[in-house]
């Protein structure tokens, strides 16, 4: 047996507030729409909406300031 790291796609929920770390998509987002292959996110500061292929994996859930404009 060998150690294996297993990843699973995160099950986004419309209306969910998320924070992405260490990515070109870093920052605070609200989930607007989810399909089997795409996720549409909205920036709470600029209002800009972007649609990407699903890409995130769950790391942790915690209470923090959102949006964090610092």
PDB file of N, H, CA, C and O in Angstrom:
ATOM      1  N   UNK A   1       0.842  -1.187   0.000  1.00  0.00           N
ATOM      2  CA  UNK A   1       0.000   0.000   0.000  1.00  0.00           C
ATOM      3  C   UNK A   1       0.882   1.242   0.000  1.00  0.00           C
ATOM      4  O   UNK A   1       1.938   1.268   0.631  1.00  0.00           O
ATOM      5  N   UNK A   2       0.443   2.255  -0.705  1.00  0.00           N
ATOM      6  H   UNK A   2      -0.416   2.235  -1.218  1.00  0.00           H
ATOM      7  CA  UNK A   2       1.158   3.522  -0.790  1.00  0.00           C
ATOM      8  C   UNK A   2       0.251   4.646  -0.301  1.00  0.00           C
ATOM      9  O   UNK A   2      -0.967   4.565  -0.458  1.00  0.00           O
ATOM     10  N   UNK A   3       0.836   5.715   0.300  1.00  0.00           N
ATOM     11  H   UNK A   3       1.826   5.781   0.427  1.00  0.00           H
ATOM     12  CA  UNK A   3       0.007   6.870   0.660  1.00  0.00           C
ATOM     13  C   UNK A   3      -0.486   7.557  -0.615  1.00  0.00           C
ATOM     14  O   UNK A   3       0.286   7.777  -1.548  1.00  0.00           O
ATOM     15  N   UNK A   4      -1.752   7.886  -0.644  1.00  0.00           N
ATOM     16  H   UNK A   4      -2.379   7.708   0.114  1.00  0.00           H
ATOM     17  CA  UNK A   4      -2.369   8.520  -1.806  1.00  0.00           C
ATOM     18  C   UNK A   4      -3.154   9.739  -1.330  1.00  0.00           C
ATOM     19  O   UNK A   4      -3.920   9.652  -0.369  1.00  0.00           O
ATOM     20  N   UNK A   5      -2.967  10.861  -1.994  1.00  0.00           N
ATOM     21  H   UNK A   5      -2.345  10.932  -2.774  1.00  0.00           H
ATOM     22  CA  UNK A   5      -3.740  12.070  -1.702  1.00  0.00           C
ATOM     23  C   UNK A   5      -4.960  12.067  -2.610  1.00  0.00           C
ATOM     24  O   UNK A   5      -4.827  11.967  -3.830  1.00  0.00           O
ATOM     25  N   UNK A   6      -6.139  12.175  -2.029  1.00  0.00           N
ATOM     26  H   UNK A   6      -6.247  12.256  -1.038  1.00  0.00           H
ATOM     27  CA  UNK A   6      -7.387  12.106  -2.784  1.00  0.00           C
ATOM     28  C   UNK A   6      -8.064  13.476  -2.764  1.00  0.00           C
ATOM     29  O   UNK A   6      -8.220  14.083  -1.705  1.00  0.00           O
ATOM     30  N   UNK A   7      -8.463  13.955  -3.939  1.00  0.00           N
ATOM     31  H   UNK A   7      -8.336  13.462  -4.800  1.00  0.00           H
ATOM     32  CA  UNK A   7      -9.163  15.225  -4.086  1.00  0.00           C
ATOM     33  C   UNK A   7     -10.583  14.951  -4.563  1.00  0.00           C
ATOM     34  O   UNK A   7     -10.827  14.010  -5.318  1.00  0.00           O
ATOM     35  N   UNK A   8     -11.507  15.780  -4.117  1.00  0.00           N
ATOM     36  H   UNK A   8     -11.309  16.545  -3.504  1.00  0.00           H
ATOM     37  CA  UNK A   8     -12.888  15.667  -4.556  1.00  0.00           C
ATOM     38  C   UNK A   8     -13.390  17.078  -4.845  1.00  0.00           C
ATOM     39  O   UNK A   8     -13.121  18.001  -4.075  1.00  0.00           O
ATOM     40  N   UNK A   9     -14.112  17.252  -5.941  1.00  0.00           N
ATOM     41  H   UNK A   9     -14.330  16.502  -6.566  1.00  0.00           H
ATOM     42  CA  UNK A   9     -14.621  18.572  -6.305  1.00  0.00           C
ATOM     43  C   UNK A   9     -15.568  19.084  -5.229  1.00  0.00           C
ATOM     44  O   UNK A   9     -16.375  18.326  -4.690  1.00  0.00           O
ATOM     45  N   UNK A  10     -15.467  20.358  -4.923  1.00  0.00           N
ATOM     46  H   UNK A  10     -14.811  20.973  -5.361  1.00  0.00           H
ATOM     47  CA  UNK A  10     -16.308  20.959  -3.896  1.00  0.00           C
ATOM     48  C   UNK A  10     -17.737  21.132  -4.421  1.00  0.00           C
ATOM     49  O   UNK A  10     -17.918  21.596  -5.546  1.00  0.00           O
ATOM     50  N   UNK A  11     -18.757  20.769  -3.630  1.00  0.00           N
ATOM     51  H   UNK A  11     -18.610  20.392  -2.716  1.00  0.00           H
ATOM     52  CA  UNK A  11     -20.160  20.902  -4.057  1.00  0.00           C
ATOM     53  C   UNK A  11     -20.692  22.316  -3.800  1.00  0.00           C
ATOM     54  O   UNK A  11     -21.390  22.548  -2.813  1.00  0.00           O
ATOM     55  N   UNK A  12     -20.362  23.253  -4.684  1.00  0.00           N
ATOM     56  H   UNK A  12     -19.795  23.065  -5.485  1.00  0.00           H
ATOM     57  CA  UNK A  12     -20.805  24.641  -4.532  1.00  0.00           C
ATOM     58  C   UNK A  12     -22.321  24.724  -4.382  1.00  0.00           C
ATOM     59  O   UNK A  12     -23.053  23.907  -4.941  1.00  0.00           O
ATOM     60  N   UNK A  13     -22.792  25.729  -3.613  1.00  0.00           N
ATOM     61  H   UNK A  13     -22.197  26.393  -3.159  1.00  0.00           H
ATOM     62  CA  UNK A  13     -24.212  25.992  -3.420  1.00  0.00           C
ATOM     63  C   UNK A  13     -24.488  27.450  -3.769  1.00  0.00           C
ATOM     64  O   UNK A  13     -23.828  28.333  -3.221  1.00  0.00           O
ATOM     65  N   UNK A  14     -25.450  27.740  -4.672  1.00  0.00           N
ATOM     66  H   UNK A  14     -25.985  27.022  -5.117  1.00  0.00           H
ATOM     67  CA  UNK A  14     -25.773  29.130  -4.980  1.00  0.00           C
ATOM     68  C   UNK A  14     -26.078  29.915  -3.700  1.00  0.00           C
ATOM     69  O   UNK A  14     -26.784  29.432  -2.814  1.00  0.00           O
ATOM     70  N   UNK A  15     -25.536  31.128  -3.621  1.00  0.00           N
ATOM     71  H   UNK A  15     -24.963  31.520  -4.341  1.00  0.00           H
ATOM     72  CA  UNK A  15     -25.703  31.988  -2.450  1.00  0.00           C
ATOM     73  C   UNK A  15     -24.591  31.830  -1.436  1.00  0.00           C
ATOM     74  O   UNK A  15     -24.464  32.649  -0.526  1.00  0.00           O
ATOM     75  N   UNK A  16     -23.787  30.796  -1.574  1.00  0.00           N
ATOM     76  H   UNK A  16     -23.890  30.130  -2.313  1.00  0.00           H
ATOM     77  CA  UNK A  16     -22.690  30.532  -0.641  1.00  0.00           C
ATOM     78  C   UNK A  16     -21.601  31.595  -0.773  1.00  0.00           C
ATOM     79  O   UNK A  16     -21.253  31.999  -1.883  1.00  0.00           O
ATOM     80  N   UNK A  17     -21.073  32.041   0.344  1.00  0.00           N
ATOM     81  H   UNK A  17     -21.355  31.713   1.246  1.00  0.00           H
ATOM     82  CA  UNK A  17     -19.977  33.001   0.368  1.00  0.00           C
ATOM     83  C   UNK A  17     -18.687  32.224   0.574  1.00  0.00           C
ATOM     84  O   UNK A  17     -18.569  31.437   1.513  1.00  0.00           O
ATOM     85  N   UNK A  18     -17.711  32.452  -0.319  1.00  0.00           N
ATOM     86  H   UNK A  18     -17.807  33.091  -1.082  1.00  0.00           H
ATOM     87  CA  UNK A  18     -16.467  31.688  -0.263  1.00  0.00           C
ATOM     88  C   UNK A  18     -15.260  32.618  -0.310  1.00  0.00           C
ATOM     89  O   UNK A  18     -15.362  33.765  -0.744  1.00  0.00           O
ATOM     90  N   UNK A  19     -14.127  32.114   0.138  1.00  0.00           N
ATOM     91  H   UNK A  19     -14.044  31.182   0.491  1.00  0.00           H
ATOM     92  CA  UNK A  19     -12.845  32.814   0.036  1.00  0.00           C
ATOM     93  C   UNK A  19     -11.844  31.843  -0.569  1.00  0.00           C
ATOM     94  O   UNK A  19     -11.638  30.750  -0.041  1.00  0.00           O
ATOM     95  N   UNK A  20     -11.223  32.236  -1.671  1.00  0.00           N
ATOM     96  H   UNK A  20     -11.390  33.123  -2.100  1.00  0.00           H
ATOM     97  CA  UNK A  20     -10.250  31.386  -2.365  1.00  0.00           C
ATOM     98  C   UNK A  20      -8.852  31.882  -2.033  1.00  0.00           C
ATOM     99  O   UNK A  20      -8.570  33.077  -2.125  1.00  0.00           O
ATOM    100  N   UNK A  21      -7.978  30.958  -1.645  1.00  0.00           N
ATOM    101  H   UNK A  21      -8.207  29.988  -1.570  1.00  0.00           H
ATOM    102  CA  UNK A  21      -6.595  31.280  -1.304  1.00  0.00           C
ATOM    103  C   UNK A  21      -5.652  30.707  -2.361  1.00  0.00           C
ATOM    104  O   UNK A  21      -5.966  29.711  -3.012  1.00  0.00           O
ATOM    105  N   UNK A  22      -4.496  31.348  -2.522  1.00  0.00           N
ATOM    106  H   UNK A  22      -4.242  32.158  -1.994  1.00  0.00           H
ATOM    107  CA  UNK A  22      -3.393  30.819  -3.323  1.00  0.00           C
ATOM    108  C   UNK A  22      -3.802  30.423  -4.738  1.00  0.00           C
ATOM    109  O   UNK A  22      -3.533  29.305  -5.177  1.00  0.00           O
ATOM    110  N   UNK A  23      -4.445  31.331  -5.442  1.00  0.00           N
ATOM    111  H   UNK A  23      -4.663  32.240  -5.086  1.00  0.00           H
ATOM    112  CA  UNK A  23      -4.926  31.060  -6.787  1.00  0.00           C
ATOM    113  C   UNK A  23      -5.031  32.372  -7.555  1.00  0.00           C
ATOM    114  O   UNK A  23      -5.158  33.432  -6.942  1.00  0.00           O
ATOM    115  N   UNK A  24      -4.982  32.321  -8.881  1.00  0.00           N
ATOM    116  H   UNK A  24      -4.880  31.460  -9.379  1.00  0.00           H
ATOM    117  CA  UNK A  24      -5.262  33.546  -9.653  1.00  0.00           C
ATOM    118  C   UNK A  24      -6.677  34.070  -9.375  1.00  0.00           C
ATOM    119  O   UNK A  24      -6.980  35.231  -9.653  1.00  0.00           O
ATOM    120  N   UNK A  25      -7.536  33.209  -8.828  1.00  0.00           N
ATOM    121  H   UNK A  25      -7.291  32.267  -8.602  1.00  0.00           H
ATOM    122  CA  UNK A  25      -8.917  33.595  -8.481  1.00  0.00           C
ATOM    123  C   UNK A  25      -9.046  33.993  -7.011  1.00  0.00           C
ATOM    124  O   UNK A  25     -10.158  34.059  -6.488  1.00  0.00           O
ATOM    125  N   UNK A  26      -7.935  34.256  -6.347  1.00  0.00           N
ATOM    126  H   UNK A  26      -7.031  34.203  -6.772  1.00  0.00           H
ATOM    127  CA  UNK A  26      -7.932  34.558  -4.912  1.00  0.00           C
ATOM    128  C   UNK A  26      -8.894  35.681  -4.560  1.00  0.00           C
ATOM    129  O   UNK A  26      -9.076  36.631  -5.321  1.00  0.00           O
ATOM    130  N   UNK A  27      -9.503  35.549  -3.390  1.00  0.00           N
ATOM    131  H   UNK A  27      -9.355  34.777  -2.771  1.00  0.00           H
ATOM    132  CA  UNK A  27     -10.364  36.605  -2.871  1.00  0.00           C
ATOM    133  C   UNK A  27     -11.724  36.087  -2.454  1.00  0.00           C
ATOM    134  O   UNK A  27     -11.956  34.880  -2.386  1.00  0.00           O
ATOM    135  N   UNK A  28     -12.620  37.024  -2.175  1.00  0.00           N
ATOM    136  H   UNK A  28     -12.432  38.004  -2.231  1.00  0.00           H
ATOM    137  CA  UNK A  28     -13.966  36.723  -1.723  1.00  0.00           C
ATOM    138  C   UNK A  28     -14.919  36.678  -2.917  1.00  0.00           C
ATOM    139  O   UNK A  28     -14.844  37.507  -3.824  1.00  0.00           O
ATOM    140  N   UNK A  29     -15.815  35.693  -2.896  1.00  0.00           N
ATOM    141  H   UNK A  29     -15.877  35.020  -2.159  1.00  0.00           H
ATOM    142  CA  UNK A  29     -16.776  35.503  -3.978  1.00  0.00           C
ATOM    143  C   UNK A  29     -18.102  35.009  -3.409  1.00  0.00           C
ATOM    144  O   UNK A  29     -18.145  34.388  -2.347  1.00  0.00           O
ATOM    145  N   UNK A  30     -19.182  35.294  -4.132  1.00  0.00           N
ATOM    146  H   UNK A  30     -19.148  35.799  -4.995  1.00  0.00           H
ATOM    147  CA  UNK A  30     -20.473  34.690  -3.852  1.00  0.00           C
ATOM    148  C   UNK A  30     -20.790  33.750  -5.012  1.00  0.00           C
ATOM    149  O   UNK A  30     -20.633  34.119  -6.176  1.00  0.00           O
ATOM    150  N   UNK A  31     -21.232  32.547  -4.696  1.00  0.00           N
ATOM    151  H   UNK A  31     -21.359  32.247  -3.750  1.00  0.00           H
ATOM    152  CA  UNK A  31     -21.587  31.571  -5.730  1.00  0.00           C
ATOM    153  C   UNK A  31     -22.953  31.968  -6.292  1.00  0.00           C
ATOM    154  O   UNK A  31     -23.933  32.064  -5.553  1.00  0.00           O
ATOM    155  N   UNK A  32     -23.008  32.197  -7.603  1.00  0.00           N
ATOM    156  H   UNK A  32     -22.212  32.119  -8.204  1.00  0.00           H
ATOM    157  CA  UNK A  32     -24.256  32.609  -8.251  1.00  0.00           C
ATOM    158  C   UNK A  32     -24.965  31.445  -8.938  1.00  0.00           C
ATOM    159  O   UNK A  32     -26.182  31.309  -8.818  1.00  0.00           O
ATOM    160  N   UNK A  33     -24.216  30.601  -9.659  1.00  0.00           N
ATOM    161  H   UNK A  33     -23.227  30.711  -9.756  1.00  0.00           H
ATOM    162  CA  UNK A  33     -24.830  29.502 -10.409  1.00  0.00           C
ATOM    163  C   UNK A  33     -23.851  28.344 -10.492  1.00  0.00           C
ATOM    164  O   UNK A  33     -22.640  28.548 -10.576  1.00  0.00           O
ATOM    165  N   UNK A  34     -24.379  27.129 -10.467  1.00  0.00           N
ATOM    166  H   UNK A  34     -25.362  26.963 -10.399  1.00  0.00           H
ATOM    167  CA  UNK A  34     -23.551  25.930 -10.526  1.00  0.00           C
ATOM    168  C   UNK A  34     -24.159  24.947 -11.520  1.00  0.00           C
ATOM    169  O   UNK A  34     -25.359  24.675 -11.475  1.00  0.00           O
ATOM    170  N   UNK A  35     -23.324  24.410 -12.426  1.00  0.00           N
ATOM    171  H   UNK A  35     -22.349  24.631 -12.463  1.00  0.00           H
ATOM    172  CA  UNK A  35     -23.745  23.321 -13.305  1.00  0.00           C
ATOM    173  C   UNK A  35     -22.803  22.150 -13.055  1.00  0.00           C
ATOM    174  O   UNK A  35     -21.930  22.225 -12.191  1.00  0.00           O
ATOM    175  N   UNK A  36     -22.978  21.078 -13.805  1.00  0.00           N
ATOM    176  H   UNK A  36     -23.688  21.017 -14.507  1.00  0.00           H
ATOM    177  CA  UNK A  36     -22.094  19.926 -13.640  1.00  0.00           C
ATOM    178  C   UNK A  36     -20.642  20.260 -13.959  1.00  0.00           C
ATOM    179  O   UNK A  36     -19.731  19.633 -13.417  1.00  0.00           O
ATOM    180  N   UNK A  37     -20.413  21.245 -14.836  1.00  0.00           N
ATOM    181  H   UNK A  37     -21.152  21.754 -15.277  1.00  0.00           H
ATOM    182  CA  UNK A  37     -19.048  21.550 -15.275  1.00  0.00           C
ATOM    183  C   UNK A  37     -18.585  22.972 -14.998  1.00  0.00           C
ATOM    184  O   UNK A  37     -17.384  23.236 -15.049  1.00  0.00           O
ATOM    185  N   UNK A  38     -19.493  23.898 -14.708  1.00  0.00           N
ATOM    186  H   UNK A  38     -20.469  23.683 -14.666  1.00  0.00           H
ATOM    187  CA  UNK A  38     -19.141  25.312 -14.543  1.00  0.00           C
ATOM    188  C   UNK A  38     -19.655  25.871 -13.224  1.00  0.00           C
ATOM    189  O   UNK A  38     -20.612  25.356 -12.645  1.00  0.00           O
ATOM    190  N   UNK A  39     -18.998  26.943 -12.756  1.00  0.00           N
ATOM    191  H   UNK A  39     -18.221  27.361 -13.227  1.00  0.00           H
ATOM    192  CA  UNK A  39     -19.462  27.682 -11.586  1.00  0.00           C
ATOM    193  C   UNK A  39     -19.353  29.171 -11.919  1.00  0.00           C
ATOM    194  O   UNK A  39     -18.340  29.618 -12.457  1.00  0.00           O
ATOM    195  N   UNK A  40     -20.400  29.937 -11.599  1.00  0.00           N
ATOM    196  H   UNK A  40     -21.223  29.574 -11.163  1.00  0.00           H
ATOM    197  CA  UNK A  40     -20.387  31.385 -11.795  1.00  0.00           C
ATOM    198  C   UNK A  40     -20.254  32.031 -10.428  1.00  0.00           C
ATOM    199  O   UNK A  40     -21.042  31.771  -9.519  1.00  0.00           O
ATOM    200  N   UNK A  41     -19.229  32.888 -10.301  1.00  0.00           N
ATOM    201  H   UNK A  41     -18.589  33.099 -11.040  1.00  0.00           H
ATOM    202  CA  UNK A  41     -18.946  33.570  -9.040  1.00  0.00           C
ATOM    203  C   UNK A  41     -19.084  35.069  -9.236  1.00  0.00           C
ATOM    204  O   UNK A  41     -18.819  35.590 -10.319  1.00  0.00           O
ATOM    205  N   UNK A  42     -19.507  35.768  -8.167  1.00  0.00           N
ATOM    206  H   UNK A  42     -19.722  35.344  -7.287  1.00  0.00           H
ATOM    207  CA  UNK A  42     -19.659  37.224  -8.205  1.00  0.00           C
ATOM    208  C   UNK A  42     -18.778  37.842  -7.131  1.00  0.00           C
ATOM    209  O   UNK A  42     -18.796  37.412  -5.978  1.00  0.00           O
ATOM    210  N   UNK A  43     -18.006  38.853  -7.517  1.00  0.00           N
ATOM    211  H   UNK A  43     -17.991  39.202  -8.454  1.00  0.00           H
ATOM    212  CA  UNK A  43     -17.183  39.598  -6.570  1.00  0.00           C
ATOM    213  C   UNK A  43     -18.091  40.533  -5.775  1.00  0.00           C
ATOM    214  O   UNK A  43     -18.823  41.321  -6.375  1.00  0.00           O
ATOM    215  N   UNK A  44     -18.066  40.469  -4.426  1.00  0.00           N
ATOM    216  H   UNK A  44     -17.472  39.829  -3.939  1.00  0.00           H
ATOM    217  CA  UNK A  44     -18.943  41.320  -3.623  1.00  0.00           C
ATOM    218  C   UNK A  44     -18.509  42.786  -3.598  1.00  0.00           C
ATOM    219  O   UNK A  44     -19.283  43.650  -3.185  1.00  0.00           O
ATOM    220  N   UNK A  45     -17.296  43.071  -4.030  1.00  0.00           N
ATOM    221  H   UNK A  45     -16.668  42.369  -4.366  1.00  0.00           H
ATOM    222  CA  UNK A  45     -16.795  44.445  -4.027  1.00  0.00           C
ATOM    223  C   UNK A  45     -17.085  45.132  -5.360  1.00  0.00           C
ATOM    224  O   UNK A  45     -17.670  46.215  -5.382  1.00  0.00           O
ATOM    225  N   UNK A  46     -16.681  44.511  -6.473  1.00  0.00           N
ATOM    226  H   UNK A  46     -16.207  43.632  -6.456  1.00  0.00           H
ATOM    227  CA  UNK A  46     -16.852  45.124  -7.790  1.00  0.00           C
ATOM    228  C   UNK A  46     -18.173  44.762  -8.459  1.00  0.00           C
ATOM    229  O   UNK A  46     -18.626  45.465  -9.363  1.00  0.00           O
ATOM    230  N   UNK A  47     -18.798  43.657  -8.015  1.00  0.00           N
ATOM    231  H   UNK A  47     -18.431  43.086  -7.282  1.00  0.00           H
ATOM    232  CA  UNK A  47     -20.025  43.187  -8.650  1.00  0.00           C
ATOM    233  C   UNK A  47     -19.773  42.374  -9.913  1.00  0.00           C
ATOM    234  O   UNK A  47     -20.718  41.899 -10.542  1.00  0.00           O
ATOM    235  N   UNK A  48     -18.537  42.213 -10.281  1.00  0.00           N
ATOM    236  H   UNK A  48     -17.769  42.599  -9.770  1.00  0.00           H
ATOM    237  CA  UNK A  48     -18.167  41.479 -11.492  1.00  0.00           C
ATOM    238  C   UNK A  48     -18.490  39.991 -11.334  1.00  0.00           C
ATOM    239  O   UNK A  48     -18.197  39.394 -10.298  1.00  0.00           O
ATOM    240  N   UNK A  49     -19.099  39.395 -12.372  1.00  0.00           N
ATOM    241  H   UNK A  49     -19.337  39.880 -13.214  1.00  0.00           H
ATOM    242  CA  UNK A  49     -19.407  37.970 -12.371  1.00  0.00           C
ATOM    243  C   UNK A  49     -18.541  37.257 -13.398  1.00  0.00           C
ATOM    244  O   UNK A  49     -18.379  37.729 -14.523  1.00  0.00           O
ATOM    245  N   UNK A  50     -17.986  36.113 -13.002  1.00  0.00           N
ATOM    246  H   UNK A  50     -18.117  35.729 -12.088  1.00  0.00           H
ATOM    247  CA  UNK A  50     -17.135  35.321 -13.889  1.00  0.00           C
ATOM    248  C   UNK A  50     -17.562  33.861 -13.825  1.00  0.00           C
ATOM    249  O   UNK A  50     -17.942  33.366 -12.764  1.00  0.00           O
ATOM    250  N   UNK A  51     -17.500  33.179 -14.954  1.00  0.00           N
ATOM    251  H   UNK A  51     -17.192  33.581 -15.816  1.00  0.00           H
ATOM    252  CA  UNK A  51     -17.841  31.760 -15.018  1.00  0.00           C
ATOM    253  C   UNK A  51     -16.583  30.984 -15.372  1.00  0.00           C
ATOM    254  O   UNK A  51     -15.882  31.311 -16.330  1.00  0.00           O
ATOM    255  N   UNK A  52     -16.308  29.952 -14.585  1.00  0.00           N
ATOM    256  H   UNK A  52     -16.877  29.687 -13.807  1.00  0.00           H
ATOM    257  CA  UNK A  52     -15.132  29.113 -14.784  1.00  0.00           C
ATOM    258  C   UNK A  52     -15.533  27.648 -14.751  1.00  0.00           C
ATOM    259  O   UNK A  52     -16.606  27.294 -14.263  1.00  0.00           O
ATOM    260  N   UNK A  53     -14.653  26.797 -15.278  1.00  0.00           N
ATOM    261  H   UNK A  53     -13.780  27.084 -15.674  1.00  0.00           H
ATOM    262  CA  UNK A  53     -14.805  25.367 -15.053  1.00  0.00           C
ATOM    263  C   UNK A  53     -14.661  25.136 -13.558  1.00  0.00           C
ATOM    264  O   UNK A  53     -13.909  25.844 -12.888  1.00  0.00           O
ATOM    265  N   UNK A  54     -15.375  24.150 -13.032  1.00  0.00           N
ATOM    266  H   UNK A  54     -15.985  23.574 -13.576  1.00  0.00           H
ATOM    267  CA  UNK A  54     -15.288  23.884 -11.588  1.00  0.00           C
ATOM    268  C   UNK A  54     -13.855  23.521 -11.237  1.00  0.00           C
ATOM    269  O   UNK A  54     -13.207  22.762 -11.957  1.00  0.00           O
ATOM    270  N   UNK A  55     -13.351  24.072 -10.109  1.00  0.00           N
ATOM    271  H   UNK A  55     -13.877  24.688  -9.524  1.00  0.00           H
ATOM    272  CA  UNK A  55     -11.924  23.997  -9.831  1.00  0.00           C
ATOM    273  C   UNK A  55     -11.563  23.858  -8.370  1.00  0.00           C
ATOM    274  O   UNK A  55     -10.423  23.505  -8.071  1.00  0.00           O
ATOM    275  N   UNK A  56     -12.466  24.112  -7.448  1.00  0.00           N
ATOM    276  H   UNK A  56     -13.392  24.398  -7.692  1.00  0.00           H
ATOM    277  CA  UNK A  56     -12.095  24.197  -6.033  1.00  0.00           C
ATOM    278  C   UNK A  56     -12.229  22.874  -5.305  1.00  0.00           C
ATOM    279  O   UNK A  56     -13.018  22.004  -5.672  1.00  0.00           O
ATOM    280  N   UNK A  57     -11.429  22.759  -4.263  1.00  0.00           N
ATOM    281  H   UNK A  57     -10.788  23.466  -3.965  1.00  0.00           H
ATOM    282  CA  UNK A  57     -11.459  21.610  -3.378  1.00  0.00           C
ATOM    283  C   UNK A  57     -11.535  22.128  -1.959  1.00  0.00           C
ATOM    284  O   UNK A  57     -10.859  23.100  -1.623  1.00  0.00           O
ATOM    285  N   UNK A  58     -12.342  21.503  -1.119  1.00  0.00           N
ATOM    286  H   UNK A  58     -12.892  20.714  -1.393  1.00  0.00           H
ATOM    287  CA  UNK A  58     -12.572  21.969   0.246  1.00  0.00           C
ATOM    288  C   UNK A  58     -11.323  21.838   1.103  1.00  0.00           C
ATOM    289  O   UNK A  58     -10.658  20.802   1.098  1.00  0.00           O
ATOM    290  N   UNK A  59     -11.008  22.909   1.846  1.00  0.00           N
ATOM    291  H   UNK A  59     -11.548  23.751   1.851  1.00  0.00           H
ATOM    292  CA  UNK A  59      -9.868  22.898   2.762  1.00  0.00           C
ATOM    293  C   UNK A  59     -10.348  23.014   4.203  1.00  0.00           C
ATOM    294  O   UNK A  59     -10.040  22.151   5.025  1.00  0.00           O
ATOM    295  N   UNK A  60     -11.098  24.068   4.524  1.00  0.00           N
ATOM    296  H   UNK A  60     -11.348  24.769   3.856  1.00  0.00           H
ATOM    297  CA  UNK A  60     -11.631  24.244   5.865  1.00  0.00           C
ATOM    298  C   UNK A  60     -12.791  25.218   5.831  1.00  0.00           C
ATOM    299  O   UNK A  60     -12.953  25.961   4.863  1.00  0.00           O
ATOM    300  N   UNK A  61     -13.602  25.220   6.885  1.00  0.00           N
ATOM    301  H   UNK A  61     -13.470  24.617   7.672  1.00  0.00           H
ATOM    302  CA  UNK A  61     -14.700  26.163   7.017  1.00  0.00           C
ATOM    303  C   UNK A  61     -14.540  26.879   8.336  1.00  0.00           C
ATOM    304  O   UNK A  61     -14.422  26.239   9.381  1.00  0.00           O
ATOM    305  N   UNK A  62     -14.534  28.240   8.303  1.00  0.00           N
ATOM    306  H   UNK A  62     -14.630  28.760   7.454  1.00  0.00           H
ATOM    307  CA  UNK A  62     -14.364  28.997   9.533  1.00  0.00           C
ATOM    308  C   UNK A  62     -15.047  30.351   9.396  1.00  0.00           C
ATOM    309  O   UNK A  62     -15.323  30.799   8.283  1.00  0.00           O
ATOM    310  N   UNK A  63     -15.320  31.003  10.520  1.00  0.00           N
ATOM    311  H   UNK A  63     -15.096  30.639  11.424  1.00  0.00           H
ATOM    312  CA  UNK A  63     -15.914  32.339  10.518  1.00  0.00           C
ATOM    313  C   UNK A  63     -14.808  33.358  10.280  1.00  0.00           C
ATOM    314  O   UNK A  63     -13.761  33.304  10.924  1.00  0.00           O
ATOM    315  N   UNK A  64     -15.037  34.278   9.363  1.00  0.00           N
ATOM    316  H   UNK A  64     -15.888  34.321   8.839  1.00  0.00           H
ATOM    317  CA  UNK A  64     -14.098  35.366   9.116  1.00  0.00           C
ATOM    318  C   UNK A  64     -14.832  36.526   8.462  1.00  0.00           C
ATOM    319  O   UNK A  64     -15.956  36.360   7.988  1.00  0.00           O
ATOM    320  N   UNK A  65     -14.218  37.685   8.434  1.00  0.00           N
ATOM    321  H   UNK A  65     -13.305  37.820   8.820  1.00  0.00           H
ATOM    322  CA  UNK A  65     -14.810  38.877   7.817  1.00  0.00           C
ATOM    323  C   UNK A  65     -14.993  38.607   6.326  1.00  0.00           C
ATOM    324  O   UNK A  65     -14.092  38.088   5.667  1.00  0.00           O
ATOM    325  N   UNK A  66     -16.179  38.967   5.793  1.00  0.00           N
ATOM    326  H   UNK A  66     -16.911  39.388   6.328  1.00  0.00           H
ATOM    327  CA  UNK A  66     -16.463  38.774   4.370  1.00  0.00           C
ATOM    328  C   UNK A  66     -17.393  39.880   3.911  1.00  0.00           C
ATOM    329  O   UNK A  66     -18.420  40.081   4.560  1.00  0.00           O
ATOM    330  N   UNK A  67     -17.112  40.616   2.839  1.00  0.00           N
ATOM    331  H   UNK A  67     -16.278  40.454   2.312  1.00  0.00           H
ATOM    332  CA  UNK A  67     -15.854  40.529   2.112  1.00  0.00           C
ATOM    333  C   UNK A  67     -14.733  41.215   2.890  1.00  0.00           C
ATOM    334  O   UNK A  67     -14.967  42.142   3.665  1.00  0.00           O
ATOM    335  N   UNK A  68     -13.538  40.745   2.667  1.00  0.00           N
ATOM    336  H   UNK A  68     -13.348  39.992   2.038  1.00  0.00           H
ATOM    337  CA  UNK A  68     -12.358  41.306   3.304  1.00  0.00           C
ATOM    338  C   UNK A  68     -11.677  42.228   2.308  1.00  0.00           C
ATOM    339  O   UNK A  68     -10.967  41.765   1.416  1.00  0.00           O
ATOM    340  N   UNK A  69     -11.890  43.538   2.455  1.00  0.00           N
ATOM    341  H   UNK A  69     -12.467  43.914   3.179  1.00  0.00           H
ATOM    342  CA  UNK A  69     -11.387  44.510   1.498  1.00  0.00           C
ATOM    343  C   UNK A  69     -10.000  45.032   1.839  1.00  0.00           C
ATOM    344  O   UNK A  69      -9.526  45.976   1.207  1.00  0.00           O
ATOM    345  N   UNK A  70      -9.337  44.432   2.835  1.00  0.00           N
ATOM    346  H   UNK A  70      -9.722  43.665   3.349  1.00  0.00           H
ATOM    347  CA  UNK A  70      -7.998  44.899   3.228  1.00  0.00           C
ATOM    348  C   UNK A  70      -6.954  44.502   2.234  1.00  0.00           C
ATOM    349  O   UNK A  70      -5.778  44.816   2.416  1.00  0.00           O
TER     350      UNK A  70
END
